[in-house]
């Protein structure tokens, strides 16, 4: 028996035999109802015994997670103040909340849910055996994979979307978003950014129905939070009401939580509930708490047990005497342990690689193709009277602009947002005219914070929107890449497909901008995007194909819930020519809707841009234009060079690539990225794995940041280097 368990049983026993519980004697006649208090107690007891059962399962090799909620059970009051249809994004110590929320929905099985989750069982109702997490689609609890505040931008995004009336994702129009987090993670930059964004919106009167709950136990793993710091920091947030409350005062807590929840629902403004808690049994089962806390400190915290506080209140009000509370406690123990014992040796787990990755690999190609070919109505109005197919050939930037107009027509719930995208129309004019055509509700500027931009996308996607956020430069993505890696792309995996947040993140990037920028405006690294399971990474290169590629991304987001990144080479936005000045080789007419099906750019296909039988140049982005120019020079040398545009860098279309190089004796991978971690590594590996019969080479940029000015030519791949490598490869026998 854990010492905190012994302490609670001993005190309830003493109270049962004559020692009065602490506090004022007798019922006070005010505050929460008897029924509410009993529901609160039951959720607390269930959560505590689940913590004990998880440690028991681990001791028998059947459990794999022991970060518990003991001491935090007072968070059950927050669930009881809300509706079970209010979306919740929970801290990993929110077991009391989960039990209380489940108690509001008939037929729920919270004990089995948590036990199966910790045992990596296929019967875990949210992850299907992939992660221990509080989540349940039927309880409107969105699973979170981390509590270092990485879920807070999503919570802000959900509240922002619901505040704007985007409730098609199954949530009521007056829903409140609740997000809980710890006092230690309140210091993380992600938390600071999310809280700032919530206040930024509220300051301007933008509806933000968000209830933030800081569960403050005063310690982060082994590091103490400075006394008074959390309250001081959280109480000074502009635009966010601050409400402190003690988890050992159940009557006040239940009343306060109900008042706060009602206020957020009615006023649509954010409130931060600072819930003071205590942590029992260390950070997790493997945590040697005595390494950083004295035994006296640990035992002294037992008097702050929220279950004892509830038991004392029940006794004072004459609702449940201590003996009855103890009996209830032990009955809950037996009920939870009976289910835990029944699982030993009987847990069904994921049994193959295919089963594990199924949420990431599931495809709906027919539905995606149909969606990519769909067109909206009202094109004359949206395009100012003349649709783009009736205009002269377009640049890459103009073709993407036209495709975005069509996207907003075709997908009524599509949103375009980011820094400078609305009034200004984007730094490079790519979103120009969208706000005028579709209004500020669908095309809007954000604050200057990439975490928030992606968080708005994550949250609004869950409410039914189709977000098209813009990251202004590729280098700026690295400020917030965990929102894609840890939150966006992982949601389908850790919810077994029950939740998804399909979106298309437009990123202006890559290098070769002349006379501008240096590293933060010329970034040729895409390795971090290629390393995210399930994410689709497309790179536009030519105005003839960019619109179809963007439509494919939108269709993937809608039909498969896929997170897509659409990378746009800045240096090609306004390029017009290919070989000689005035040849118009980098212009293309816009394909009208009746040609969209034939022009589709599927996820698993490369594009052969130019044919040739002696050499294949495999490339993407700026490399497509560079390779076409090199191929023309090689033609004059009597060498026929085929040019293949990968289009998709992740997942790499290996099968289609192998078909494209088949029968050609030499393949050169032209990679504008860096030598280490670049796309060329993946392409060469795919060719080697498939036992490609020809010779293979690669040519890349240097492992360097991109410098300012003419020095770029020394580190970025140049046409001369591609030409030399191609000639050298062809000479090999």
RAPERA-V233891 format. One line per field, one symbol per residue. ss: DSSP state (A for helix, B for strand, O for the rest). psi: psi as a letter, one per 20 degrees, with the letter a starting at -180 (. if undefined). burial: I if it has 16 or more other C-alpha atoms within 10 Angstrom, else O. A space follows every 50 residues. Layout:
ss = ???
psi = ???
burial = ???
This chain:
ss = OOAAAAAAAAAAAAAAOOOOOOOOOOOOOOOOOAAAAAAAAAAAAAAAAA AAAAAAAAAOOOOOOOOOOOOOAAAAAAAAAOOOOOOBBOOOOOAAAAAA AAAOOOOOOAAAAAAAAAOOOOOOOOOOOOOOOOOBAAAOBBOOOOOOOO OAAAAAAAAAAAAOOOOOOOOOOOOOBBBBBBOOAAAOAAAAAAAAAAAA AAAOOOOOOBBBBBBBOOBBOOBBOOOOAAAAAAAOOOOOBBBBBBOOOA AAAAAAAAAAAAAAAAAOOOBBBBBBOOOOOOOOOOOOAAAOOOAAAAAA AAAAOAAAAAAAAAAAOOOOOAAAAAAAAAAAAAAAAAAAAAAOOOOOOO OOAAAAAAAAAOOOAAAAAAAAOOOOOOAAAAOOOOOAAAOOOBOAAAAA AAAAAAAAAAOOOBBBBBOOOOOOOOOOOOOOOAAAAAOOOOBBBOOOOA AAAAAAAAAAAAOOOBBBBBBOOAAAAOOOOAAAAAAAOOAAAAOOOOOO OOBBBBBBBBOOOOOOOOOOOOBOOOAAAAOOOOOBBBBBOOAAAAAAAA AAAAAAAAAAOOBBBBBBBAAAOOOOOOOOOOOOOOOBOOOOAAAOOOOO OOOOOOBBBBOOOOBBBBBOOAAAAAAAAAAAAAAAOOOOBBBBBOOBBB OOOAAAAAAAAOOOOBBBBBBBBBOOOOAAAAAAAAAAAOOOOOBBBBBB BOOOOOOOAAAAAAAOOOAAAAAAAAAAAAAOO
psi = pqhhggggggghgghikhoqqqrpqqqijrbqrggghhhgghgggggghh ghhhhgghijjiqjpjoajphjiiihhggiirqiipppoqqikkhggggg ghiiopiqmhghggghghjlqijpigikjiqoqoqohijkopqpiqjlji ighggggghgghhjjnkijjqqhkqppppqrrhgiiiqhggggghggghg ghhjjppmmpopoooojjqoeipqpppiggggghijopipppoqqpijmh ghggggggggghgghgilqqqoonopaqpqkagrhipnhiiiqqhggghh ihijohghggggghghjkgprhghgghhghhgghgghghghihpjjpprp jqhhhgjghhipqmhghggghhiqqrrkhgghjkhoqhijrrqqrgghhh gghhghghghnhjqpprapjhfghkqhjjhjpigghhirihioqqrrnoh ggghghggghhhjirnqmqpphqghhhiijhhhgghgfhighgijkjhqq mproopopbabjppkpgbgiinpkpjhhhijopippoqoqgqihigghgg hgghhggghjkqpqpopoogiigjqhrfgqpjikikqqqpprhijhghjq nqhkprpohqqqihqpoparchhggghhghhhghgiijpoppppohgpip qpmgghghhhipipipppoooiaqhpjrhhghgggggghjlpiaqprqpr rrnqqorqbhihiihqpqhhhggghgggghiq.
burial = OOOIIOIIIOIIIOIIOOOOIOOOOOOOOOOOOOOOIIIIIIIIIIIIII IIIIIIIIOOOIIIIIIIIIIIIIIIIIIIIIIIIIIIIIIIIIIIIIII IIIIOOOIOIIIIIIIIIIIIIIIIIIIIIIIIIIIOOIIIIIIIOIIII IIIIIIIIIIIIIOOIIOOOIIOIIIIIIIIIIIIIIOOIIIIIIIIIII IIOOOIIIIIIIIIIIIIIOOOOOIOOOOIIOOIIOIOIIIIIIIIIIOI IOIIIIIIOIIOIIIOOIIIIIIIIIIIIIIIIIIOOOIOOOOOOOOIOO OIOIIIIIIIIIIIIIIOIIIIIOIIOIIOOIIOOIIOOIOOIOOOOOII OOOOOIIOIIOOOOOOOIIOIIIIIOOOIOOIIOOOIIIOOOIIIIIIII IIIIIIIIIIIOIIIIIIIIIIIIIIOOIIIIIIIOIIOIOIIIIIOOII IIIIIIIIIIIIIIIIIIIIIIIIIIIOOIIIIIIIIIIIIIIIIIIIII IIIIIIIIIIIIIOOOOIIIIIIIIIOOIIOIIIIIIIIIIIIIIIIIII IIIIIIIIIIIIIIIIIIIIIIIIIIOIOOOOOIIIIIIIIOOOOIOOII IIIIIIIIOIOIOIIIIIIIIIIIIIIIIIIIOIOOOOIIIIIIIIIIII IIIIOOIIOIIIOIIIIIIIIIIIIOIIIIOIIIOIIOOOOIOIIIIIII IIOIIIIIOOOIOOIIIIIOOIIOIIOOIIOOO
